[in-house]
Amino acid sequence: QAEAPPPGHRPRRRRRRVRRGVDLLQNVRVQAIVGPQTSTQAKFLAELGNKSTVPIISFSADCPSRSGLTPYFIRTAWNDSSQAEAIASLVQKYNWREVVPVYEDDDDTNIKFIPDLVDALKQVDTRVSYRCKIHPSATEDDMKTAISNLKQNWTSVFVVRMSHALAQKFFQLAKDEGMMAQGFVWITAYGLTDIFDVVGSPALDVMQGVLGVKPHVQDTVELQNFRQRWRKKYRLENPGTSLSEPTVSGLYAYDTIWALALAAEKAGFVNSDFRPSLTKNVSTDFDRIDTSKAAEKLRGALLKVLFFGISGKFHIKDMQLVSSNYTIINVVGQERREVGFWTPGSGISGSPKMKSDLNTIVWPGYNETAPTAPRGWLFPTNKNLTIGMPVKPGFEEFVRFENGKATGFCVDVFEAVVKELSYDVPRHYEQFGDGEGSSNGTYDELVYEVYLKRYDAVVGDITILANRSSYVDFTLPYTESGVRMLVPVQDRRQKTAWTFLRPLTADLWLGTGAFFIFTGFVVWSIEHRINQDFRGSPASQIGSVFYFSFSTLVFAHREQILNNLSRIAIVVWLFVVLIVQQSYTASLSSILTVEQLQPTVTNLEEVVRNGGNVGYLNDSFLPGLLKRLKIDESKMIAFDSPVEYDEALSSGKVAVIVDEIPYLKVFLSKYCQKYTMVGPTYKFDGFGYAFPRGSPLTPDISRGILKFASDDRMVKMQKDLYGETSCPDKDDSQTSSSLTLHSFKGLFIISGASSVLALILHAAITIYNNRHEFNSDNSQSPWRRWPAILSKLFHGDDSPSNTPDKDEAAAENVGSAVETPLSIRIPSHIVEHLSDTDTGSPPEGEGTPGRELSVQDTEPLSFAYMHSEREQNRAASLSRSGSSIRRRQISME
């Protein structure tokens, strides 16, 4: 296996194998063939087995076809598909994103294992972008060339499968080239992993830190006994051998023979019964092969064999041994340490029976445990990143060359992130231009240069777009994302003769006026009976109500408030008036003094309707966006700089400018007073850095951007870019709006409730204190009597401000028995007696004894008498003295 046959020799060897197999079937008449060790051998023998119905059993060969096994080819070895899954799980465990398979370029490996490995890695989102093939007859120079190519690749994770002799030479050269050092990962598939058992110390010396995958064999008592017997016999027959114990392939071979013996025993001894071929006039030995019924019976018995051998459970399903578990070993010194296991159900684990972490792994280049596992990639040897930069003459704040040095916001952020990486990234910048300030192409073409591998990265104001991400990988964005409109602003303040009405809406004006009138009515209702300021003719009382109500607006009311209930109502109302007044003053001041700038256009639909032009940044993706927004191409005008933006908007050449938010913010930092951003934000992903697909730098730079974005340095850079002060959007929400009734609803509810409650309490107290009025005359219906009583009580005059002159006049009127509709005829002597008693005035002059008169000295008036007199005559009004007595009787408020 170590050396390939010379050219032209391999077909002759294949023909000899066919003749040997035919000889076994025709002359020896075997009922089973055991032993093809390569897929090439298995392919020829499988055809013979299928022809003769004789089972071909292999304990080491790969499946001869990816499409499936032939009915008479039985594999009693490890399953390459499950081995590929085990390796993929190991790769996923350490989050390695790319793997390079290194394998011997022969049919054995190409047919099944490599395709299975690629499929398994794809399932765990790991790429295989490069494959390294080593020809079986490769010279040392050929191997060095292959290893040099590997060193120029970013990937440092390799999966190796080749013959023992070829692998030993390869790893020796890899060690000489420094590829067995820190940062590299080598994984060997089974077929090569047992090189440590076969070759021994020479292989261990050059493969330090290598991880190997091999089928798991449980260490049982039967296995230990077998090893002892094997060592005695093998070393006796092979003195000086380095092989210390049987390989897993040897264990599979032992169990295969044992299973075949069990199957023969179960099938029973039968004579060879090859029947002649039905094909006549055949010209080759292959066509003359007979079929065997006994061999077919043996095959059926073998497929049903089930037992536990020294390699584990032996059970054939789908013409191959059921997938087994795998052991992961680590070469450390002269030891092969078991560091983990893989099972179909649990994946990678430190134990075959339970989920746990892997044991300690010593990686290449370390003598003890490394602080962390290798990250899976290394910066290529002597590699210097060539970074492309766009030419941006208009917005040089983002990227520019000064004296041959790259600078600008985009470059500064990239440099700050790269300096924080744990490894050095050699790099130099190249402008994507002609050297005279002009670009060599569009931004899309610049990004495509990375795909063509002319640049290793692109740093600049590159917007992350779906079509660009088909060719490169972008980092996370480092700027604000989105596209908006830039429009001129104008002051829309209109000062007219009616500007003073604008602070309040119509409903607030009407509501406030209604509450003025309502509050005045409540106060008048409470004060009417006892306060002369609220009495008089109807027109005078109405005027008093309105005057009092509206004079509270400026707190200029002069009427004295006598009742506590009305005082409570008016205090609450004055608080409401104060709040409304102050709010009105503030709003009116804002309307008259604050500049109210509003955009001339608020959306693109308005521009389309008016037939206006739309400007955009030259050499950008915006024409495609504007077309999707149904903007006619003839209405689009490209500009290159903020100065051109200002000239076009000022002159009316365009109605709006549509651009990305970072550019608009830079523009507004210079022209904040004249323009603003308006309209919806069309979502895009912002600026990002472009790298080749699968570049390991992409995730590291993205993580660095996330960390840097929360740093104060990023805030400082943004202030340097956009200016210290922000320019707010001047949209409709910034104008002074009128105050609404809803804003003061709570205050009006409180005031209204206070007034209504005061009015109800006043009515209740008045009725309670005059309750005898309602019970005096039961001859009339209450519906007719109570309104009259209520009217009397409401219009009654209980004011304490009547002067003596008025009292005397009233007494004279009573004495002369002048009758009025509501007057009561009272005899003059009673009036005189009441007057003297009420006034209680002493006689004029000192020393003159006064008259001591009291109500008790006269015959008191009964309510029945007064009521009868009132019903008969409706006599003259009560005198001041009589009124005073009644006032003392009923005035309990």
BELVENSUL-V417184 format. One line per field, one symbol per residue. ss: DSSP state (2 for helix, 1 for strand, 0 for the rest). burial: I if it has 16 or more other ideal C-beta (glycine too) atoms within 10 Angstrom, else O. A space follows every 50 residues. Layout:
# BELVENSUL-V417184
ss = ???
burial = ???
This chain:
# BELVENSUL-V417184
ss = 00000000222222222222222222220001110000222222222222 22001111000000000000001110000222222222222220000101 11110022222022222222222000100011110000022222222222 20001011111002222222222222000000001111000000222200 22222200001111100000222222222222222220000000000222 22222222222222222000000110000000000222001122222222 22200111100111111001100001111111001111111110001110 00000000000000000000000000100000001111100000000001 11001110222222222220000000111110100000100022222222 20000011000010000222011100000000111111111000000022 20010222222222222222222222200002220002222222222222 22220000000002222222222222222222222222222220001110 00022222220001111000022222220000222111100222222222 20000111112222222200000011111111000010011100002222 22222222200222222222220000000002220000102222222222 22222222222222222220222220000002222222222222200000 00022222222222200000001000022222222222200000000000 0000222000002222222222201000022222222222000
burial = OOOIOOOOOOOOOOOOIIOOIIOIIOOOIIIIIIOIIIIIIIIIIIIIIO IIIIIIIIIIIIIIOOOOIIOIIIIIIIIIIIIIIIIIIIIIIIOIIIII IIIIIIOIIOIIIIOIIIOIIOOIOIOIOOOIIIOIOIOOOOIOOIIOOI IOIIIIIIIIIIIIOIIIIIIIIIIOIOIIIOIIIIIIIIIIIIIIIOIO OOIIOIIIIIIIIIIIIOOOOOIOOIIOOIOOOIOOOOOOOOIOOIIIII IIIIIIOOIIOIIIOOIOOOOOOIOOOOOOOOOOOIOOIIIIOIIIIIIO IIOOIOOOIIIIOIOIOOIIIOIIIIIIIIIIOOOIOOIIIIIOOIIIII OIOOOOOIOOIIIIIIOOOIOOOIIIIIIOOOOOIIIIIIIIOIIIIIII IOOOOIOIIIIIIIOIIIOOOOOOIOIOIOIIIOOOOOIOOOIOOIIIII OOOOIIIIIIIIIIIOOIOOIIIIIIIIIOIIIIIIIIIOOOIOOOOOOO OIIIIOOIOOIIOOIIOIIIOIIIIIIIIIIOIIIOOOOOOOOIIOOIIO OIOOOOIOIOIIIOIIOIIIOIIIOIIOOIOOIIOOIIOOIOOOOIIIII IIOIOOIIOOOIIIIIIIIIIIIOOIOOOOIOOOIIOOIOIIOIIIOIIO OOOIIIIIIIIIIIIIIIIOIIOOIIIIIOOIOIIIIIIIIIOOIIIIII IIOIIOOIIOOOOIOOIIOOIIOOOOIOOIIOOOOIOOIOIOOIOOIIOO IIOIIOOIIOOIOOOIOOOIOOIOOOOOOOOOOOIOOOIIOOIOOIOIIO OOOOOOIOOIIOIIOOOOOOOOIIOIOOOIIIIIIIIIIOOOOOOOOOOO OOIOOOOOOOIOOOOIOOIOOOOOIIIIIIIIIIIOIOOIOOO
